[in-house]
């Protein structure tokens, strides 16, 4: 979302999310201000459905209504969204009440295939056709073949069973992390609209002197736990012409460091138990509580 517009030669206007409780949500008012100010110069609005907590899915319906009113294209990053009924419901509602031109999702994140492919989808055959005509014809067919084989193997019932299982995994992960938080004086951030990712606070005062919070992530990795993401709410990173303060936390002033975990498709409740057990082992070594 940051690199692609700049690679295309566009100027990126970043809309800072606003804090509602623990959640970071879309500043719809600021989006409207920018659309009103820049008018026809705006190529498109880019929103996101699936993201790391404490950010929650963007307010797609309200943004889609603005895009329809201002006759501005609307592109949605739906990276993990196919596996989440809430994300897909948002897309459907946004398309009915406003404008959604295209939404893009990863094959690996939703269909358990190797990294390398994506699905570009939309609600207009004409738009999809115009996108397909820009394809240079020199890409690998491996992603298509991988998806074809996987879908044949799982079948419709198998895939929907995985989606149903993922919802149970999310609830179990949330509950187990809440239990662990009560032991170490931490808590799971309250982000109910994010049904994939969960954030667990990391209060610096709760850990031994000299310990870096990022060590928690590295210790989990050496215990074969991948995907966990420690955010210290410090530092900055410049990507092209855009500087992102407090890199990684979606906000310039989020109040607490945290670590995120995701309940992704293919994960089992047994995996959750192993994950939380290993996370507890790491906290036991580093915490002063």
C-alpha positions as CSV (number, residue, x, y, z in Angstrom):
1,X,0.0,0.0,0.0
2,X,3.0,2.3,0.5
3,X,5.3,1.1,-2.2
4,X,3.0,0.4,-5.1
5,X,1.5,4.0,-5.5
6,X,5.0,5.5,-5.4
7,X,6.3,2.9,-7.8
8,X,3.5,3.9,-10.2
9,X,4.7,7.5,-9.9
10,X,1.9,8.7,-7.7
11,X,2.0,10.9,-4.6
12,X,0.8,9.1,-1.5
13,X,-1.5,10.9,0.9
14,X,-1.5,9.0,4.2
15,X,-4.6,9.2,6.4
16,X,-3.7,8.7,10.1
17,X,-6.2,6.4,11.8
18,X,-7.9,7.6,15.0
19,X,-8.0,5.8,18.3
20,X,-11.3,4.5,19.5
21,X,-10.8,2.6,22.8
22,X,-7.9,0.2,21.9
23,X,-8.8,0.1,18.2
24,X,-7.3,2.2,15.4
25,X,-10.1,3.1,12.9
26,X,-10.5,5.0,9.7
27,X,-10.6,8.8,9.9
28,X,-13.5,9.1,7.4
29,X,-13.6,12.9,7.9
30,X,-10.0,13.3,6.8
31,X,-10.6,11.1,3.8
32,X,-13.4,13.4,2.7
33,X,-11.3,16.5,3.3
34,X,-8.6,15.2,1.0
35,X,-11.1,14.2,-1.7
36,X,-12.7,17.6,-1.5
37,X,-9.4,19.5,-1.6
38,X,-7.6,17.5,-4.3
39,X,-10.7,16.7,-6.5
40,X,-9.9,15.1,-9.8
41,X,-6.2,14.8,-8.9
42,X,-7.0,11.8,-6.7
43,X,-6.4,8.7,-8.8
44,X,-7.9,6.3,-6.2
45,X,-8.5,5.7,-2.5
46,X,-6.8,2.6,-1.0
47,X,-8.3,0.9,2.0
48,X,-7.6,-2.3,3.9
49,X,-9.8,-5.0,5.4
50,X,-7.3,-7.4,7.0
51,X,-4.5,-5.9,9.1
52,X,-2.5,-6.3,12.3
53,X,-4.3,-5.5,15.5
54,X,-4.9,-3.0,17.1
55,X,-5.8,-1.6,13.6
56,X,-9.2,-2.8,12.5
57,X,-10.7,-3.1,9.0
58,X,-11.2,0.3,7.4
59,X,-14.7,1.7,7.3
60,X,-15.3,0.4,3.8
61,X,-19.0,1.4,3.5
62,X,-18.4,5.0,4.5
63,X,-15.3,5.3,2.3
64,X,-17.1,3.6,-0.7
65,X,-20.0,6.1,-0.3
66,X,-17.4,9.0,-0.5
67,X,-15.8,7.4,-3.6
68,X,-19.1,7.1,-5.3
69,X,-20.0,10.8,-4.4
70,X,-16.6,12.1,-5.6
71,X,-16.4,9.7,-8.6
72,X,-13.1,8.4,-7.4
73,X,-11.8,4.8,-7.8
74,X,-11.6,2.6,-4.7
75,X,-9.0,-0.2,-4.4
76,X,-9.1,-2.5,-1.4
77,X,-6.3,-4.5,0.1
78,X,-8.0,-7.7,1.2
79,X,-4.9,-9.7,1.8
80,X,-6.2,-12.2,4.4
81,X,-9.8,-11.3,3.9
82,X,-11.2,-14.3,2.1
83,X,-10.9,-16.4,5.2
84,X,-12.9,-13.9,7.3
85,X,-16.6,-13.6,6.8
86,X,-16.5,-10.1,8.4
87,X,-14.1,-8.8,5.8
88,X,-16.1,-10.3,2.9
89,X,-19.3,-8.9,4.3
90,X,-17.8,-5.4,4.5
91,X,-16.8,-5.7,0.8
92,X,-20.2,-6.8,-0.2
93,X,-21.9,-4.0,1.8
94,X,-19.5,-1.4,0.4
95,X,-20.2,-2.4,-3.1
96,X,-23.9,-2.2,-2.6
97,X,-24.0,1.3,-1.0
98,X,-21.0,2.9,-2.7
99,X,-18.0,2.2,-5.0
100,X,-15.5,-0.6,-4.9
101,X,-13.6,-1.0,-8.1
102,X,-11.1,-3.8,-7.2
103,X,-10.1,-5.8,-4.2
104,X,-6.9,-7.9,-4.0
105,X,-6.1,-10.9,-1.9
106,X,-3.1,-13.3,-1.5
107,X,-3.3,-16.9,-2.4
108,X,-0.9,-18.1,0.3
109,X,-2.7,-16.3,3.1
110,X,-6.1,-17.7,2.2
111,X,-5.6,-21.0,0.4
112,X,-2.6,-22.7,2.0
113,X,-0.4,-22.5,-1.1
114,X,3.1,-21.3,-1.6
115,X,3.8,-17.5,-1.7
116,X,3.7,-15.9,-5.1
117,X,0.2,-15.4,-6.3
118,X,-2.9,-13.2,-5.8
119,X,-6.4,-12.8,-6.9
120,X,-7.6,-9.5,-8.3
121,X,-11.4,-9.3,-8.0
122,X,-14.2,-6.8,-8.5
123,X,-17.9,-6.3,-9.1
124,X,-17.6,-5.2,-12.7
125,X,-16.7,-7.5,-15.6
126,X,-15.5,-4.5,-17.6
127,X,-13.0,-3.4,-15.0
128,X,-11.6,-7.0,-14.5
129,X,-11.3,-7.4,-18.2
130,X,-9.3,-4.2,-18.5
131,X,-7.0,-5.3,-15.8
132,X,-6.5,-8.7,-17.4
133,X,-5.5,-7.0,-20.6
134,X,-2.6,-5.3,-19.0
135,X,-1.0,-8.7,-18.1
136,X,2.3,-9.1,-20.0
137,X,1.9,-12.8,-20.4
138,X,5.3,-13.7,-19.0
139,X,4.5,-14.7,-15.4
140,X,4.8,-18.2,-14.0
141,X,1.7,-20.4,-14.1
142,X,2.8,-22.1,-10.8
143,X,0.4,-20.0,-8.6
144,X,-2.6,-21.0,-10.7
145,X,-1.6,-24.6,-10.7
146,X,-1.0,-24.7,-7.0
147,X,-4.4,-23.2,-6.3
148,X,-6.1,-25.6,-8.8
149,X,-4.5,-28.7,-7.1
150,X,-5.3,-27.4,-3.6
151,X,-8.9,-26.6,-4.3
152,X,-9.4,-30.0,-6.0
153,X,-7.8,-31.7,-3.0
154,X,-9.9,-29.8,-0.4
155,X,-13.1,-29.5,-2.2
156,X,-15.8,-27.0,-1.3
157,X,-16.7,-28.7,1.9
158,X,-13.1,-29.0,3.0
159,X,-12.4,-25.3,2.4
160,X,-15.5,-24.2,4.3
161,X,-14.6,-26.6,7.1
162,X,-11.3,-24.8,7.4
163,X,-13.1,-21.4,7.5
164,X,-15.3,-22.6,10.3
165,X,-12.4,-24.0,12.2
166,X,-10.5,-20.7,12.0
167,X,-13.3,-18.9,13.9
168,X,-13.0,-21.4,16.7
169,X,-9.2,-21.0,16.7
170,X,-9.6,-17.2,17.0
171,X,-11.8,-17.5,20.1
172,X,-9.5,-20.1,21.7
173,X,-6.4,-17.9,21.0
174,X,-8.1,-14.9,22.5
175,X,-9.2,-16.8,25.6
176,X,-5.8,-18.4,26.2
177,X,-4.0,-15.0,25.8
178,X,-6.4,-13.4,28.2
179,X,-5.6,-16.1,30.8
180,X,-1.9,-15.6,30.2
181,X,-2.3,-11.8,30.5
182,X,-3.9,-12.1,33.9
183,X,-0.8,-13.9,35.2
184,X,1.7,-11.4,33.9
185,X,-0.3,-8.2,34.4
186,X,-0.8,-7.7,30.6
187,X,-4.0,-7.8,28.6
188,X,-5.4,-8.5,25.1
189,X,-6.2,-5.3,23.4
190,X,-10.0,-4.9,22.8
191,X,-10.3,-4.9,19.0
192,X,-13.5,-6.8,18.3
193,X,-13.8,-5.7,14.7
194,X,-10.5,-7.4,13.9
195,X,-11.4,-11.1,13.7
196,X,-8.0,-12.4,12.5
197,X,-5.3,-10.6,14.5
198,X,-4.9,-10.1,18.3
199,X,-2.6,-7.8,20.2
200,X,-1.2,-8.6,23.6
201,X,0.3,-5.6,25.6
202,X,4.0,-5.6,26.6
203,X,4.4,-3.1,29.4
204,X,8.1,-2.3,29.7
205,X,8.0,-2.0,33.5
206,X,6.9,-5.7,33.7
207,X,10.2,-7.0,32.3
208,X,13.7,-7.4,33.6
209,X,16.1,-4.5,33.4
210,X,18.2,-4.6,30.2
211,X,15.7,-6.8,28.4
212,X,14.6,-5.6,25.0
213,X,11.0,-6.3,24.1
214,X,12.0,-7.4,20.6
215,X,13.8,-10.3,22.3
216,X,10.4,-11.8,22.9
217,X,9.9,-12.2,19.2
218,X,13.3,-13.7,18.6
219,X,12.9,-16.2,21.5
220,X,9.6,-17.3,20.0
221,X,11.2,-17.7,16.6
222,X,13.9,-20.0,18.0
223,X,11.0,-22.0,19.5
224,X,9.5,-22.5,16.0
225,X,6.8,-19.9,16.5
226,X,6.6,-17.8,13.4
227,X,4.3,-14.8,12.5
228,X,4.4,-13.2,16.0
229,X,5.2,-9.5,15.6
230,X,6.6,-7.3,18.4
231,X,5.8,-3.6,18.0
232,X,7.8,-1.3,20.3
233,X,6.0,1.9,19.2
234,X,9.4,3.6,18.7
235,X,11.6,4.6,15.7
236,X,10.7,5.5,12.2
237,X,11.1,4.3,8.7
238,X,11.1,6.1,5.4
239,X,9.6,4.4,2.3
240,X,10.2,6.5,-0.8
241,X,8.8,9.9,0.0
242,X,6.8,8.8,3.0
243,X,8.2,8.8,6.6
244,X,6.3,6.5,9.0
245,X,6.8,7.5,12.7
246,X,6.7,4.8,15.3
247,X,7.2,2.3,12.6
248,X,4.9,-0.8,12.7
249,X,2.2,0.4,15.0
250,X,-0.2,2.1,12.4
251,X,-0.2,5.3,14.5
252,X,2.1,8.1,15.5
253,X,1.0,8.0,19.1
254,X,-0.3,4.5,20.1
255,X,0.0,4.3,23.9
256,X,1.5,0.9,24.5
257,X,4.0,-1.6,23.0
258,X,2.5,-5.0,22.1
259,X,2.9,-8.3,20.3
260,X,0.5,-9.5,17.7
261,X,-0.7,-13.1,16.9
262,X,-3.0,-14.2,14.1
263,X,-5.6,-16.9,13.9
264,X,-5.0,-17.9,10.3
265,X,-6.7,-20.5,8.1
266,X,-5.2,-23.9,8.6
267,X,-4.3,-23.3,12.2
268,X,-5.7,-25.7,14.8
269,X,-6.8,-25.4,18.4
270,X,-3.8,-27.7,19.3
271,X,-1.5,-25.2,17.6
272,X,-3.0,-22.5,19.8
273,X,-2.2,-24.5,22.9
274,X,1.4,-25.0,21.9
275,X,1.8,-21.3,20.9
276,X,0.5,-20.0,24.2
277,X,2.6,-22.6,26.2
278,X,5.8,-21.4,24.4
279,X,4.8,-17.7,24.8
280,X,4.3,-18.3,28.5
281,X,7.8,-19.9,28.8
282,X,9.3,-16.8,27.2
283,X,7.4,-14.5,29.5
284,X,8.4,-16.5,32.6
285,X,12.1,-16.0,31.8
286,X,11.8,-12.3,31.0
287,X,9.0,-11.0,33.3
288,X,9.5,-9.6,36.8
289,X,5.9,-10.2,37.7
